[in-house]
Amino acid sequence: MTFADLAPFLIASIAIELTPGPNMFYIALLSAQNGRLAGLAASAGVALGLLIIGLLAAFGFSAIIAEHRLAYETLRWAGVAYLLWLAWDTWRDTALEAAPARSGPIMSESFTRGLITNLLNPKAFLFYITVLPSFIPDKDSGPADAIVLTLSYVAVATVVHLAIVGGASSVTGYLDNSERRRRTGQLFAIMLVGVAVWVAIKTAV
């Protein structure tokens, strides 16, 4: 695959990643609420999730899910339910007294949540089996070109997510006040419910 083959895909990837979606909203909310380290950990989890789904798609597994309605719907609603659980967990945390920062556990939890959010995101599966293959110049190249495009997409997505982390984490100091944190946390929870509803609507087939 030459750069001339890759360039249109990179442009498309940038456009897709700059369009608001579950990853963007979740990383922004998490970074604003828990700081830069949490946002970076979540971004790493998201990147790993995108990579896993991309590799599964390259070897045909994602196509199997897309072709079986029950499997797709199970994945779809599991993703929606997980986002709603995150919203409930965020709302619940607003009622707790602020605890001393625990960077290790917070980063581990943020990474895991970013990973699971992506693995349960049917839009990611659909992207890899509908959009990505159209940019493969040689349809007989096997999984090699698909893997190159997957790595390129993960790289673009990660750069965008890191920029979001940098911007969103700048407001973390504003949340040092417990009342502000409570109200902002409740707002974040409501926004996560909105993301869950958005995912449910956008992934309906």
C-alpha positions in Angstrom: 0.0 0.0 0.0 1.4 3.4 -1.1 1.0 6.7 0.6 -1.3 7.8 -2.3 -3.5 4.9 -1.3 -3.3 5.7 2.4 -3.9 9.5 2.2 -7.6 9.4 1.4 -8.2 7.1 4.3 -6.3 9.3 6.7 -8.4 12.3 5.6 -11.6 10.3 6.1 -10.4 9.1 9.5 -9.7 12.6 10.7 -13.2 13.7 9.5 -14.8 10.8 11.3 -12.9 11.3 14.5 -13.8 15.1 14.6 -17.5 14.1 14.4 -18.9 14.0 18.0 -19.4 10.4 19.2 -19.3 8.2 22.3 -15.5 8.1 22.5 -15.2 11.9 22.2 -17.9 12.6 24.8 -16.7 10.0 27.3 -13.0 11.0 27.2 -13.9 14.7 27.5 -16.2 14.1 30.5 -13.8 11.8 32.2 -10.8 14.2 31.7 -12.8 17.2 33.0 -14.0 15.3 36.0 -10.9 13.3 37.0 -8.0 15.0 35.3 -5.5 14.4 32.6 -4.1 11.1 33.8 -7.6 9.6 33.8 -8.2 10.9 30.4 -4.9 9.5 29.1 -5.7 6.1 30.6 -9.1 6.1 29.0 -7.6 7.1 25.6 -5.2 4.2 25.9 -8.2 1.9 26.6 -10.1 3.2 23.7 -7.1 2.8 21.4 -6.7 -0.8 22.5 -10.4 -1.4 21.9 -10.2 0.0 18.4 -7.1 -2.1 17.6 -8.8 -5.3 18.8 -12.0 -4.7 16.8 -9.9 -3.7 13.8 -7.9 -6.9 13.9 -11.0 -9.0 14.5 -12.5 -7.3 11.4 -9.4 -8.0 9.3 -9.8 -11.7 10.0 -13.5 -11.7 9.4 -14.9 -12.0 12.9 -16.7 -8.6 12.8 -18.5 -9.6 9.6 -20.0 -12.6 11.4 -21.4 -10.3 14.1 -22.9 -7.9 11.5 -24.5 -10.8 9.6 -26.2 -12.3 12.7 -28.9 -10.0 14.0 -29.1 -11.5 17.5 -25.3 -11.1 18.0 -25.4 -7.6 16.7 -28.4 -6.6 18.8 -26.8 -8.2 21.9 -23.6 -6.2 21.4 -25.6 -3.0 20.7 -27.8 -3.1 23.8 -24.9 -4.3 26.0 -23.1 -1.1 24.9 -26.1 1.1 25.7 -26.5 -0.6 29.0 -22.9 -0.1 29.9 -23.1 3.6 29.1 -26.2 3.9 31.3 -24.3 2.1 34.1 -21.5 4.6 33.8 -24.1 7.4 34.1 -25.5 5.8 37.2 -22.1 5.3 38.7 -21.1 8.9 38.0 -24.4 10.2 39.6 -23.8 8.0 42.6 -20.3 9.3 43.1 -21.6 12.8 43.4 -23.3 11.9 46.7 -20.0 10.7 48.2 -17.5 12.9 50.0 -14.5 13.7 47.9 -11.7 11.3 48.6 -7.9 11.8 48.3 -6.7 11.3 44.8 -5.8 7.7 44.0 -4.0 8.0 40.6 -3.3 4.3 40.3 -6.8 2.9 40.7 -8.3 5.8 38.8 -6.1 5.2 35.8 -6.7 1.5 35.9 -10.5 2.0 36.1 -10.4 4.6 33.4 -8.4 2.4 31.1 -10.8 -0.5 31.6 -13.9 1.6 31.0 -12.4 3.0 27.8 -11.6 -0.5 26.6 -15.0 -1.9 27.4 -16.9 1.1 26.0 -15.2 0.4 22.6 -15.5 -3.4 22.6 -19.3 -2.9 23.2 -19.6 -0.2 20.5 -21.3 -1.7 17.4 -20.5 1.5 15.4 -16.8 0.6 15.6 -17.5 -2.9 14.2 -19.6 -1.4 11.4 -16.9 1.1 10.5 -14.3 -1.7 10.1 -16.5 -3.8 7.9 -18.3 -1.1 5.8 -16.1 2.0 5.5 -12.5 0.6 5.9 -12.7 -2.1 3.2 -13.6 0.5 0.5 -10.1 2.0 1.0 -8.2 -1.2 0.4 -6.6 -1.0 -3.1 -6.0 -4.7 -3.6 -8.9 -6.8 -2.5 -6.8 -9.9 -2.8 -4.1 -8.7 -0.4 -5.5 -10.7 2.5 -5.6 -9.0 6.0 -2.3 -7.1 5.4 -3.8 -3.9 4.0 -6.7 -4.0 6.5 -4.2 -4.2 9.3 -2.2 -1.2 7.9 -5.5 0.9 7.7 -6.5 -0.2 11.2 -3.2 0.9 12.7 -3.5 4.2 10.8 -7.0 4.8 12.1 -6.1 4.0 15.7 -3.2 6.5 15.4 -5.5 9.2 14.1 -8.1 8.5 16.7 -5.5 8.6 19.5 -4.1 11.9 18.4 -7.6 13.4 18.4 -8.4 11.9 21.8 -5.2 13.3 23.3 -6.1 16.7 22.1 -9.5 16.3 23.8 -7.8 15.2 27.0 -5.6 18.3 27.0 -8.5 20.7 26.5 -11.0 19.0 28.8 -8.6 18.5 31.7 -7.9 22.2 31.9 -11.1 22.7 33.8 -10.4 20.1 36.4 -9.3 22.7 39.0 -12.7 24.3 38.8 -14.1 21.1 40.2 -12.1 21.2 43.4 -15.1 22.8 45.1 -17.3 20.0 46.4 -20.6 21.7 45.4 -19.3 22.4 41.9 -18.1 18.8 41.6 -21.5 17.5 42.7 -23.4 19.6 40.2 -20.9 19.0 37.4 -20.9 15.2 38.1 -24.7 15.2 37.9 -24.5 17.1 34.6 -22.0 14.5 33.3 -24.3 11.7 34.3 -27.1 13.2 32.4 -24.9 13.7 29.4 -23.8 10.1 29.5 -27.5 9.1 29.4 -27.7 11.3 26.3 -24.8 9.5 24.7 -26.4 6.1 25.5 -29.6 7.2 23.8 -27.6 8.6 20.8 -25.8 5.3 20.4 -29.1 3.4 20.6 -30.6 5.5 17.8 -27.5 5.7 15.6 -26.8 1.9 15.7 -30.3 0.8 15.0 -30.5 -1.2 11.7 
